[in-house]
Amino acid sequence: MSQGYSLNLVEANRQVNQRHLGVALGRVCIAARVPITDVAAHFGVSRQAVYNWFKGVSHPHPRLTTQIQKYMSKIGR
């Protein structure tokens, strides 16, 4: 990974409700240092969409719920 997460994103992620799936995904990805670009490619969405999920600004489409849960368990080991 050439770049880490910005302090702004990490702090924003810490301040929002973890019950939101996108925020929980963000915490797992930040801890595992998975680049946003990789997450976006995996789910077929834009980097901006993932960034917004991590910050709690928007939420993943419900059709992605199962995929996201599986992804989090895979990388959160």
Secondary structure, DSSP 8 states (H G I E B T S, - for coil): ------HHHHHHHHHS-TTSHHHHHHHHHHHHT--HHHHHHHHT--HHHHHHHHHTSS---GGGHHHHHHHHHHHT-
